[in-house]
Amino acid sequence: MIVVSNTTPLIGLAVLQRFDLLRQLFGEIYIAQAVYTEAVVAGREAGGAKHEVSSADWIHTVEVKDRLAVEVLLDELDLGEAETIVLAHELGADWILMDEKKGRRKLSQLGMSKMGTVGILLKAKQVGLLSTIQPDLEKLHQQGFSISQDVINAVLRQAGE
């Protein structure tokens, strides 16, 4: 399974101290150079994913080849999202981990499978890696992650909580 991640799910799981769920669920993850730069080079250590991303030998940073495709997507998306989508296309990714609404909308238009931080937590619960996700959802919400109460309630129902 090929999984490409944008920056926000990496940061979200690092904030929750659940970063290892990515390795447990997906084995290896690919990130674009712009995502590495956002998370590690420009990343602020407090609450970010700087240490986790830079030290994880199961996260592979890949340079996107099709720069023209990235440039086209920059009309709608930021650099990390654009490179993530192009890299996912180049690698034939099975899943793209992304939280941003504009990026997720573009992935839907392109027919690409997506999962966000909340979906990762739900999957972890479904396969028995977590016993509950409600505290993590509340912490994400408190940390300023854009999650509506309706989404939280729907996910908790799905998780049987």
CYANA upper distance limits for C-alpha pairs under 8 A (distance plus 0.5 A):
  1 MET  CA     26 PHE  CA      7.75
  1 MET  CA     93 ALA  CA      7.98
  1 MET  CA     94 ASP  CA      6.58
  2 ILE  CA     28 GLU  CA      8.11
  2 ILE  CA     29 ILE  CA      7.63
  2 ILE  CA     30 TYR  CA      8.22
  2 ILE  CA     91 LEU  CA      7.98
  2 ILE  CA     92 GLY  CA      7.77
  2 ILE  CA     93 ALA  CA      5.21
  2 ILE  CA     94 ASP  CA      5.77
  2 ILE  CA     95 TRP  CA      7.19
  3 VAL  CA     26 PHE  CA      7.51
  3 VAL  CA     28 GLU  CA      7.70
  3 VAL  CA     29 ILE  CA      5.70
  3 VAL  CA     30 TYR  CA      6.65
  3 VAL  CA     88 ALA  CA      8.20
  3 VAL  CA     93 ALA  CA      6.05
  3 VAL  CA     94 ASP  CA      6.48
  3 VAL  CA     95 TRP  CA      5.39
  3 VAL  CA     96 ILE  CA      6.34
  3 VAL  CA     97 LEU  CA      7.85
  4 VAL  CA     29 ILE  CA      6.20
  4 VAL  CA     30 TYR  CA      5.15
  4 VAL  CA     31 ILE  CA      6.09
  4 VAL  CA     84 THR  CA      7.23
  4 VAL  CA     87 LEU  CA      7.96
  4 VAL  CA     88 ALA  CA      6.31
  4 VAL  CA     93 ALA  CA      7.01
  4 VAL  CA     95 TRP  CA      6.99
  4 VAL  CA     96 ILE  CA      5.44
  4 VAL  CA     97 LEU  CA      6.71
  5 SER  CA      9 PRO  CA      7.70
  5 SER  CA     10 LEU  CA      7.99
  5 SER  CA     29 ILE  CA      7.30
  5 SER  CA     30 TYR  CA      6.88
  5 SER  CA     31 ILE  CA      5.97
  5 SER  CA     84 THR  CA      7.18
  5 SER  CA     96 ILE  CA      6.17
  5 SER  CA     97 LEU  CA      4.96
  5 SER  CA     98 MET  CA      6.93
  6 ASN  CA     10 LEU  CA      7.81
  6 ASN  CA     31 ILE  CA      7.26
  6 ASN  CA     32 ALA  CA      8.37
  6 ASN  CA     35 VAL  CA      6.52
  6 ASN  CA     80 GLY  CA      6.96
  6 ASN  CA     81 GLU  CA      6.74
  6 ASN  CA     84 THR  CA      6.32
  6 ASN  CA     96 ILE  CA      8.11
  6 ASN  CA     97 LEU  CA      6.41
  6 ASN  CA     98 MET  CA      5.85
  7 THR  CA     11 ILE  CA      6.88
  7 THR  CA     35 VAL  CA      5.89
  7 THR  CA     36 TYR  CA      8.27
  7 THR  CA     38 GLU  CA      7.34
  7 THR  CA     39 ALA  CA      6.65
  7 THR  CA     80 GLY  CA      7.58
  7 THR  CA     98 MET  CA      8.09
  8 THR  CA     12 GLY  CA      6.43
  8 THR  CA     98 MET  CA      7.22
  8 THR  CA     99 ASP  CA      6.80
  8 THR  CA    100 GLU  CA      8.32
  8 THR  CA    117 THR  CA      8.29
  9 PRO  CA     13 LEU  CA      6.56
  9 PRO  CA     97 LEU  CA      7.04
  9 PRO  CA     98 MET  CA      6.81
  9 PRO  CA     99 ASP  CA      7.14
  9 PRO  CA    116 GLY  CA      6.86
  9 PRO  CA    117 THR  CA      5.42
 10 LEU  CA     14 ALA  CA      6.64
 10 LEU  CA     19 PHE  CA      7.50
 10 LEU  CA     39 ALA  CA      8.36
 10 LEU  CA     49 ALA  CA      6.59
 10 LEU  CA     53 VAL  CA      8.19
 11 ILE  CA     15 VAL  CA      6.56
 11 ILE  CA     39 ALA  CA      7.91
 11 ILE  CA     47 GLY  CA      7.85
 11 ILE  CA     48 GLY  CA      5.68
 11 ILE  CA     49 ALA  CA      5.35
 12 GLY  CA     16 LEU  CA      6.90
 12 GLY  CA     48 GLY  CA      8.47
 12 GLY  CA    117 THR  CA      7.04
 12 GLY  CA    140 LEU  CA      7.48
 12 GLY  CA    145 PHE  CA      8.42
 13 LEU  CA     17 GLN  CA      6.54
 13 LEU  CA     18 ARG  CA      5.42
 13 LEU  CA     19 PHE  CA      5.26
 13 LEU  CA     21 LEU  CA      8.47
 13 LEU  CA    117 THR  CA      7.56
 14 ALA  CA     18 ARG  CA      6.45
 14 ALA  CA     19 PHE  CA      5.45
 14 ALA  CA     47 GLY  CA      7.45
 14 ALA  CA     48 GLY  CA      6.89
 14 ALA  CA     49 ALA  CA      5.82
 14 ALA  CA     52 GLU  CA      7.64
 15 VAL  CA     47 GLY  CA      5.61
 15 VAL  CA     48 GLY  CA      6.99
 15 VAL  CA     49 ALA  CA      8.04
 15 VAL  CA    140 LEU  CA      8.43
 16 LEU  CA    136 ASP  CA      6.96
 16 LEU  CA    139 LYS  CA      7.81
 16 LEU  CA    140 LEU  CA      7.96
 19 PHE  CA     23 ARG  CA      8.35
 19 PHE  CA     52 GLU  CA      7.75
 20 ASP  CA     24 GLN  CA      6.75
 21 LEU  CA     25 LEU  CA      6.35
 21 LEU  CA    120 ILE  CA      8.45
 21 LEU  CA    124 ALA  CA      7.51
 21 LEU  CA    129 LEU  CA      8.26
 22 LEU  CA     26 PHE  CA      6.24
 22 LEU  CA     27 GLY  CA      7.61
 22 LEU  CA     28 GLU  CA      8.46
 22 LEU  CA     29 ILE  CA      8.24
 22 LEU  CA    120 ILE  CA      8.40
 23 ARG  CA     27 GLY  CA      4.98
 23 ARG  CA     28 GLU  CA      6.64
 23 ARG  CA     29 ILE  CA      8.17
 23 ARG  CA     58 TRP  CA      7.59
 25 LEU  CA    124 ALA  CA      7.62
 27 GLY  CA     58 TRP  CA      7.47
 28 GLU  CA     58 TRP  CA      5.38
 28 GLU  CA     59 ILE  CA      6.37
 28 GLU  CA     60 HIS  CA      8.07
 29 ILE  CA     58 TRP  CA      6.94
 29 ILE  CA     59 ILE  CA      5.35
 29 ILE  CA     60 HIS  CA      6.75
 30 TYR  CA     59 ILE  CA      6.20
 30 TYR  CA     60 HIS  CA      5.27
 30 TYR  CA     61 THR  CA      6.39
 30 TYR  CA     62 VAL  CA      7.32
 31 ILE  CA     35 VAL  CA      6.57
 31 ILE  CA     36 TYR  CA      7.20
 31 ILE  CA     59 ILE  CA      7.59
 31 ILE  CA     60 HIS  CA      6.65
 31 ILE  CA     61 THR  CA      5.41
 31 ILE  CA     62 VAL  CA      6.65
 31 ILE  CA     84 THR  CA      7.31
 31 ILE  CA     87 LEU  CA      8.37
 32 ALA  CA     36 TYR  CA      7.01
 32 ALA  CA     61 THR  CA      6.10
 32 ALA  CA     62 VAL  CA      5.63
 32 ALA  CA     63 GLU  CA      6.41
 32 ALA  CA     64 VAL  CA      6.97
 32 ALA  CA     80 GLY  CA      7.83
 32 ALA  CA     83 GLU  CA      6.37
 32 ALA  CA     84 THR  CA      6.21
 32 ALA  CA     87 LEU  CA      6.99
 33 GLN  CA     37 THR  CA      6.67
 33 GLN  CA     61 THR  CA      6.37
 33 GLN  CA     62 VAL  CA      6.46
 33 GLN  CA     63 GLU  CA      6.01
 33 GLN  CA     64 VAL  CA      7.92
 33 GLN  CA     83 GLU  CA      8.29
 34 ALA  CA     38 GLU  CA      6.62
 34 ALA  CA     79 LEU  CA      6.93
 34 ALA  CA     80 GLY  CA      5.52
 34 ALA  CA     83 GLU  CA      7.20
 35 VAL  CA     39 ALA  CA      6.51
 35 VAL  CA     80 GLY  CA      5.59
 35 VAL  CA     83 GLU  CA      8.38
 35 VAL  CA     84 THR  CA      8.03
 36 TYR  CA     40 VAL  CA      6.09
 36 TYR  CA     41 VAL  CA      7.57
 36 TYR  CA     53 VAL  CA      8.09
 36 TYR  CA     61 THR  CA      7.28
 37 THR  CA     41 VAL  CA      5.19
 37 THR  CA     42 ALA  CA      6.42
 37 THR  CA     43 GLY  CA      8.09
 38 GLU  CA     42 ALA  CA      5.63
 38 GLU  CA     43 GLY  CA      6.22
 38 GLU  CA     80 GLY  CA      7.91
 39 ALA  CA     43 GLY  CA      5.17
 39 ALA  CA     48 GLY  CA      7.58
 39 ALA  CA     49 ALA  CA      6.35
 39 ALA  CA     50 LYS  CA      5.95
 39 ALA  CA     53 VAL  CA      7.70
 40 VAL  CA     44 ARG  CA      8.35
 40 VAL  CA     49 ALA  CA      7.50
 40 VAL  CA     50 LYS  CA      4.78
 40 VAL  CA     51 HIS  CA      7.80
 40 VAL  CA     53 VAL  CA      7.34
 40 VAL  CA     54 SER  CA      6.99
 41 VAL  CA     50 LYS  CA      8.11
 43 GLY  CA     48 GLY  CA      6.78
 43 GLY  CA     49 ALA  CA      7.72
 43 GLY  CA     50 LYS  CA      6.25
 44 ARG  CA     48 GLY  CA      6.26
 44 ARG  CA     50 LYS  CA      7.48
 45 GLU  CA     49 ALA  CA      7.50
 45 GLU  CA     50 LYS  CA      6.23
 45 GLU  CA     51 HIS  CA      7.74
 49 ALA  CA     53 VAL  CA      6.36
 50 LYS  CA     54 SER  CA      6.63
 51 HIS  CA     55 SER  CA      6.49
 52 GLU  CA     56 ALA  CA      6.47
 53 VAL  CA     59 ILE  CA      7.44
 62 VAL  CA     87 LEU  CA      8.30
 63 GLU  CA     87 LEU  CA      8.50
 64 VAL  CA     83 GLU  CA      7.00
 64 VAL  CA     86 VAL  CA      7.43
 64 VAL  CA     87 LEU  CA      6.08
 64 VAL  CA     90 GLU  CA      8.39
 65 LYS  CA     87 LEU  CA      8.41
 65 LYS  CA     90 GLU  CA      8.44
 66 ASP  CA     70 VAL  CA      7.22
 66 ASP  CA     86 VAL  CA      7.70
 67 ARG  CA     71 GLU  CA      6.72
 68 LEU  CA     72 VAL  CA      6.78
 69 ALA  CA     73 LEU  CA      6.86
 69 ALA  CA     86 VAL  CA      7.22
 70 VAL  CA     74 LEU  CA      6.76
 70 VAL  CA     79 LEU  CA      8.09
 70 VAL  CA     82 ALA  CA      5.88
 70 VAL  CA     83 GLU  CA      6.34
 70 VAL  CA     86 VAL  CA      6.97
 71 GLU  CA     75 ASP  CA      7.90
 71 GLU  CA     82 ALA  CA      8.47
 73 LEU  CA     77 LEU  CA      6.40
 73 LEU  CA     82 ALA  CA      5.97
 74 LEU  CA     78 ASP  CA      6.37
 74 LEU  CA     79 LEU  CA      6.89
 74 LEU  CA     82 ALA  CA      6.75
 76 GLU  CA    102 LYS  CA      7.93
 77 LEU  CA     81 GLU  CA      6.50
 77 LEU  CA     82 ALA  CA      6.37
 77 LEU  CA    102 LYS  CA      7.24
 77 LEU  CA    103 GLY  CA      7.07
 78 ASP  CA     82 ALA  CA      6.63
 79 LEU  CA     83 GLU  CA      6.51
 80 GLY  CA     84 THR  CA      6.49
 81 GLU  CA     85 ILE  CA      6.74
 81 GLU  CA     98 MET  CA      8.47
 81 GLU  CA    103 GLY  CA      6.57
 82 ALA  CA     86 VAL  CA      6.79
 82 ALA  CA    103 GLY  CA      8.37
 83 GLU  CA     87 LEU  CA      6.37
 84 THR  CA     88 ALA  CA      6.51
 84 THR  CA     96 ILE  CA      8.32
 85 ILE  CA     89 HIS  CA      6.77
 85 ILE  CA     96 ILE  CA      8.18
 85 ILE  CA    107 LEU  CA      7.85
 86 VAL  CA     90 GLU  CA      6.65
 87 LEU  CA     91 LEU  CA      6.54
 88 ALA  CA     92 GLY  CA      6.32
 88 ALA  CA     93 ALA  CA      5.37
 88 ALA  CA     96 ILE  CA      7.28
 89 HIS  CA     93 ALA  CA      6.95
 94 ASP  CA    112 MET  CA      8.37
 94 ASP  CA    113 SER  CA      7.07
 95 TRP  CA    112 MET  CA      7.88
 95 TRP  CA    113 SER  CA      5.61
 95 TRP  CA    114 LYS  CA      5.98
 95 TRP  CA    115 MET  CA      7.44
 96 ILE  CA    112 MET  CA      7.99
 96 ILE  CA    113 SER  CA      6.70
 96 ILE  CA    114 LYS  CA      5.21
 96 ILE  CA    115 MET  CA      6.77
 97 LEU  CA    114 LYS  CA      6.25
 97 LEU  CA    115 MET  CA      5.42
 97 LEU  CA    116 GLY  CA      5.89
 97 LEU  CA    117 THR  CA      8.00
 98 MET  CA    103 GLY  CA      7.57
 98 MET  CA    104 ARG  CA      7.09
 98 MET  CA    114 LYS  CA      7.14
 98 MET  CA    115 MET  CA      6.67
 98 MET  CA    116 GLY  CA      5.48
 98 MET  CA    117 THR  CA      7.96
 99 ASP  CA    103 GLY  CA      8.07
 99 ASP  CA    104 ARG  CA      7.33
 99 ASP  CA    115 MET  CA      8.08
 99 ASP  CA    116 GLY  CA      5.29
 99 ASP  CA    117 THR  CA      7.11
100 GLU  CA    104 ARG  CA      6.59
101 LYS  CA    105 ARG  CA      6.53
102 LYS  CA    106 LYS  CA      6.80
103 GLY  CA    107 LEU  CA      6.73
104 ARG  CA    108 SER  CA      6.71
104 ARG  CA    114 LYS  CA      7.54
105 ARG  CA    109 GLN  CA      6.80
106 LYS  CA    110 LEU  CA      6.74
107 LEU  CA    111 GLY  CA      6.58
107 LEU  CA    112 MET  CA      5.62
107 LEU  CA    113 SER  CA      7.67
107 LEU  CA    114 LYS  CA      7.53
108 SER  CA    112 MET  CA      6.50
108 SER  CA    113 SER  CA      8.03
115 MET  CA    119 GLY  CA      5.99
115 MET  CA    120 ILE  CA      7.16
116 GLY  CA    120 ILE  CA      6.72
117 THR  CA    121 LEU  CA      6.90
118 VAL  CA    122 LEU  CA      6.73
118 VAL  CA    137 LEU  CA      7.75
118 VAL  CA    155 VAL  CA      8.32
119 GLY  CA    123 LYS  CA      6.56
120 ILE  CA    124 ALA  CA      6.63
121 LEU  CA    125 LYS  CA      6.79
121 LEU  CA    130 LEU  CA      8.35
121 LEU  CA    133 ILE  CA      7.01
122 LEU  CA    126 GLN  CA      6.68
122 LEU  CA    133 ILE  CA      7.60
122 LEU  CA    155 VAL  CA      7.73
122 LEU  CA    159 ALA  CA      6.95
123 LYS  CA    127 VAL  CA      6.75
124 ALA  CA    128 GLY  CA      6.71
124 ALA  CA    129 LEU  CA      5.51
124 ALA  CA    130 LEU  CA      6.27
125 LYS  CA    129 LEU  CA      6.09
125 LYS  CA    130 LEU  CA      5.04
125 LYS  CA    131 SER  CA      6.53
125 LYS  CA    132 THR  CA      7.14
125 LYS  CA    133 ILE  CA      7.52
125 LYS  CA    159 ALA  CA      7.62
126 GLN  CA    130 LEU  CA      8.46
126 GLN  CA    159 ALA  CA      7.70
132 THR  CA    161 GLU  CA      7.89
133 ILE  CA    137 LEU  CA      6.71
133 ILE  CA    156 LEU  CA      8.09
133 ILE  CA    159 ALA  CA      8.37
134 GLN  CA    138 GLU  CA      6.68
134 GLN  CA    156 LEU  CA      7.31
134 GLN  CA    161 GLU  CA      7.91
135 PRO  CA    139 LYS  CA      6.64
136 ASP  CA    140 LEU  CA      6.67
137 LEU  CA    141 HIS  CA      6.73
137 LEU  CA    152 ILE  CA      7.32
138 GLU  CA    142 GLN  CA      6.66
139 LYS  CA    143 GLN  CA      6.58
140 LEU  CA    144 GLY  CA      7.08
140 LEU  CA    145 PHE  CA      5.94
140 LEU  CA    147 ILE  CA      8.42
141 HIS  CA    145 PHE  CA      5.69
141 HIS  CA    146 SER  CA      7.33
141 HIS  CA    147 ILE  CA      6.62
147 ILE  CA    151 VAL  CA      6.93
147 ILE  CA    152 ILE  CA      7.38
148 SER  CA    152 ILE  CA      6.89
149 GLN  CA    153 ASN  CA      6.54
150 ASP  CA    154 ALA  CA      6.61
151 VAL  CA    155 VAL  CA      6.59
152 ILE  CA    156 LEU  CA      6.60
153 ASN  CA    157 ARG  CA      6.70
154 ALA  CA    158 GLN  CA      6.77
155 VAL  CA    159 ALA  CA      6.57
156 LEU  CA    160 GLY  CA      6.58
156 LEU  CA    161 GLU  CA      5.54
157 ARG  CA    161 GLU  CA      6.34
